[in-house]
């Protein structure tokens, strides 16, 4: 029996997206920039996908969607596209729990003299709007706050944060890669200036993403070339990947209401089944949380890390993650777990189980049973008690 519970890392490409990609590869393989019939057919595929992705986030103008190679490029385009318009370094604000696509990009800007404020978070990983208000300066040009945190599942109060930036005349970007397709997104109601998306998080193919750019917002491109995507992303569009992204976005919008409620029930069931393990401590906010996301850190032996459990669960046929997939290859403390107050050693002991379309209640029950058996084998409770470990609990504090 094999159970995949790493849907925040990537999702299996759904059959409808594969079929759309195959059609693009075999029937509409032309260059969308070409003026002849072959190019026109390919261009129609791209524009259809643009409408589909715009529909997922209720963007009134499909031209506000700029296709990229993924969420990381979308984040980079948002941040670099704003900042490179300034001759002299200015000031940026991000949270202390950003995805590396934002955190590392901003760190590079610091080397060029940009000032950066990293807003603290509480033990559940939430930003306090008052901290954003206090951080604003006369030379602040961009605020970038992740919508749904991939390691701990916490949702940020974007609806409360954005008006603060708007009042100060500052652009607001959010990485919504984990939220899209799982919770409703309405960019018109939300009012964000820039919003990042990724195809492979919503059962589309890897290698496609998008940046929503509110009409009127100016960006400079990362790439020079033929001027595709309204000049924001030069290079011949990856028509098959974009086609798959489009149908995945359309179907996600259609299925979201029912699927989100189903995932929330499974998520809460898994939390409840594991609640009696005293050294498995939930991370993130219990209610303001991604609907498919379950995460913990371990008390106890420093020799037992999150990667230890990933390996043990994999041997049992269950795929989970030791935090963000973008960091899981490194044995270093999670910056996100450090940001919520965990020690360096505890920040090595995070695990994440994320659910998806194929996850069933039986999968959740089996996973809980196997995880308990693994934990009993690798770190018996008496050893934890003997160590006298004192760590705070995340939920409810």
N, C-alpha and C positions, 0 to 999 in steps of 0.2 A: 504494500500500500504506500503510495507516494502522495504527499500533500504539500502544495506550494503555498507558502504564507509570506511572500515577499513582494506583494503587489505595489508597495511604494517604491521599490527599486525599478521594476518594470512589469508590464502586463503582457500576457500572450496576445498576439495579434488576432483579432477576431476574424472569422471566416469571411464576413462581408467586406472587410477591409482588404483581405488577401485577394478576393475576387476582383475588387475594384483596381487593385494594383496590377494584377495580371492583365486586365483589360487595357490599362494604360501602357503596360510594357509591350503588348502585342498589337494594339489597335491605334493608340494615340501617342506614339513615341516621338512625335516631332518636337522641334524646338519651339517653345511657346512664343519666342520673340520673332519667329519667321513669319513673313506676310502671306505665304501660300497656304493652301488648304490644310496641309499636314501640320503646319504651325498653328493654324486657327483651331484645329481640333484639340491640340494639346493645350492651347490657351484657354479653351472652354472648360477643360478639366480643372485647370488651376483656379479659374474664376468661380466655378461651381463649388470647389472646396473652400474658397474664401468666404462665400456666402454661408456654407455649412458651419465653419469655425466661428464666423461672426454671430450666427444664430445661437451657438452654445453660450455665448457671454452677452447676448442681446445688444450687440454693437449695431447701431442704426446704419452705419456706413461701412459696407464690407471693405472698402479701400483702407479702412483703419487697421486692417490685418496685414502685417508684413510677415511673410513666411521666412523661417530660419531653419538651421540644421538641428535645432533642439532648444530645450529650455535654457541651457547654459549660454548659448549664443544670444538668445533673446534677452537674458539678464545683462550680458555684456553690451549689447546694442543699446539698451536703455541707459545704462550708466555712462558708458563711454560716449554714446551719442549725445548726451546732455553735456558732459563735462568738457569735451574737446572743443566746444563752442567758445570757451573762455580762454583768453590769452594768458591770464594770471590765475593761479590756483585759488579756489574758493573753499566753501565748507559743505560737507555732506553729512547726512544723518542716516544711520542704519541701526538695526537692532543687534544685540549680542548673540542672537540665535539664527543668523542668516545662513542660508545654504552657501557652500563654498563658492558657487558661481558668482555670488554677490560679494562675500567676505574677501575672497582673494583678489577680485578685481579692484575693490576699494583699497586693499592693502597696497596694491601696485600704485594706485594714484597717490597714496601717502608718500611714496618714494619720490614723487614729482612735486611734492610740496603741498598737496591738498590736505586740509584739516578735516578730520573725521571724528564725529561723536558716535559712540556705540552705546545705545540706550540699554540700561540694565533691564532684567526681567525678574519677576518674582519666582517663587519656588515651583510654580506651575508653568513657567516659561512665558508669562504674559507681560507685555509692555504697558506701563502706566502712561496714559495720555498726558498727565501732568508733566512727566519727564520729557516728553516730546516738546511740549510748550516751552519748558525751561531751556531746552537745548537750541531753540531757534535763534539764529543770529541774522544780522543785516546782510551777510554775505552767504547765507545758506541758499543753495541752488537746487538741491534734490534731497528728498526723503525716500528711502527704499526700505520697506518693512515686509517681510515674508508673511503671506496670508495663513498658510497652514504648514507647521513645522514638520519636516519629514522624519526626524528622529524621535520626537516626543509627542507628536500629534496635536499640539496646542494650536488653536486658532487665535489670531490676533484681532483686537477690536478695531478693524480697519475703518468701520463706520464712525468711530470716535476720533481716530487719529487723523483721517484725511481732512476734516474741516479745519484742523489746526494749521496744516500746511497750506490749505487754500486761503485761509485768512491772512497768512503771511506772504502770499503770492509765490509759494514754492511748489515746484513740480513734485508729484507723488507717484512712485512706482511700487508695484507689489508683485512678488513672485507667487503666482497662483497655480503653479504646476501640480501641487498635490490636491488642490481644491477643485479644479476644473473637472467636470464630469461626476463629481461626488457630492457637491453642494451647489445650489443655484448661484450663478454669477450674473450680475446685471451691471455692466459698466456704466450704463446711463444713470441708473439709480445710485450706484456707488460713487461715481464721479472721478475715478482714478484717471491719471494722465497716461500711464503706461502699465501694462499688465502682461506677464510672461506665461506662456503655455507650452506644453510638450505633448506630442502625439503618443509616445509609447507609455504614458501614464494612464491613457484612456482607451487602451486596446487597439491603438493604431500602431503603425510601424515605427521602429527606431529610426532616427535620422531626420525627423521633421519636428518643427516647433513653430511658434508664432509669437510675435510681439504686437499687442494692441497698442496703437498710438492714437490718442484722442485727437480728432481733427483740430488743427491749429497749433499743435505742439511741434516744435522744430527739433529735429535730430540730425546729426552728421553721421554718415555711414561708417562702418568699420572697414568695408572693402571697397576699393575702387574698381571700376570695370564698365560693364554695359548698361548699368543703371536700372536693372530689374527691381521689382518691388518698390516702385515709385522712388527709385534711387537709394533706397535704404539698405538694399542687400543685393549687390551685383553678383552675377553668376547665373548661368542657366538653371532654372528651377528644377528640382528633383520631382518631376511630374508624378511618377508612381507613388512615391512616399507622401506627397501632398494629397494625392487622390485618396490614399488610405486614411490619412489624417482626417480628411473632410468627412468621409462616411462614418468614421469612428466618432467624430464630434456630433454629427447629426443623430446617431443612434444613442449616444450617451445622453443627449438632451431629452430624447423620447423616453428613455428608461429610468431616468434619474429619480423621479419621485418614488417609484416602487423600490428600486434597488437600494437607495439610500436608507430607507426604513429597514429593509432586510439586513443590511450591513450593520446598522446600529444595534439591532437585536443580537446579532452574532458577536459583535464586539463586546457588548455588555455581558453576554453569556460567558465569553472567554475570561473576562476580568473576574466574574463571579466564581468560576470554576477554579481559578488560581488564587482566590482571595485568602485561602487558609494556609498559604505558604508564608511563614513569618519573615523569611529573608529574601522574598521576591517583592520588591517595592515598586509600585506603579509610578511612572513619571508622566509629566504633562498634566493638563487640566482635565478633570473628569467629565465635565459637561461641554465646555467650549473646546471641542475636540473633533478631529477628522472622523468621519463615521466608520471608517474601516480599520482604525489604527489602535493597536494595543502595544504598550511598551513598559519596560521595567528596568530597574537596576538591581544588582545582587549585593546583599550584605555578605561579609565573610572573607574567606581566604583570598589574599591578593594574587595567588597563583591561578585562581579560577577567573577567567575573563569572559566577556561576552562571546569572543571568538571560540572559547572552549565549548560553550553551549551550542553555537552554530555547528561546529564539527560533530558534536554528539547527536544533535537532532538530525543532521544530514545522514548520519549512519543509520538512523531509524527511519529514513525516508521522508523527513519533513524539512522543508526549506524555510528558514527564518533568517534574520539579519542581526548583526551586531552594530546597529545604528544605521547611518546613512550608507548606501551602497558606494557612494563616491569616496568614502573614507574607510570602508570596511577592510581594505587590503593593508591598512597601516595599523600597527600596534602602537597607538598613541592615544592619550586621553581625548575623549570627545569634547570639543569646545562648547558644544551645546549643553552637555551635562555639567561641565564646569560652570557655565553661565547660570545654571539654576542652583548652584551652590554645592555641588558635589566635589569631593576631594579628587586629586589626580588619580589615585588608585580606584576609587569608586567610579570615576568617569571612564574607566576601562571595562566596566562590568555592565554596560547597558546592552539590552536586547530589544528587538522590535519584531512583532508579528503583525503583518498587515493582510487583510482579507480582500477577496475579490469575487468576481462573477461566478466562479466555479466552486467557491467555498460553501460547504454545507454545515448544518448543525452537527452531523456525525464527524466531520473533519475537525470541528472545534473541540468536541468531546474527546476524540482520540488524541489530539494534540495536547490537551491539558493533562491527560493521563500519562502520556509519554514524557512530557516535560517534568512532571512530578517524579517519575521514575529516574530520569536522568539526574535531576537535582539531588535526589536521595543518594544516588551512587557517587556523584562527584563532590558533594559538599553536605554531609550529614548535619542535621540540625544541632546535634550536641557539639560539633566542632565550632559552629558559629557561636553558640552560647558560651563555650569555653573561652573564646577569644574576647568576649565582652565587647563586641562591636557596638558603637553608638553612632547611628546615622538617623537623620530625620526622615520622616515619611513625607512624600510629596503631596499626595491628595489630601485635601482638607486643611492645609496649612496656609 
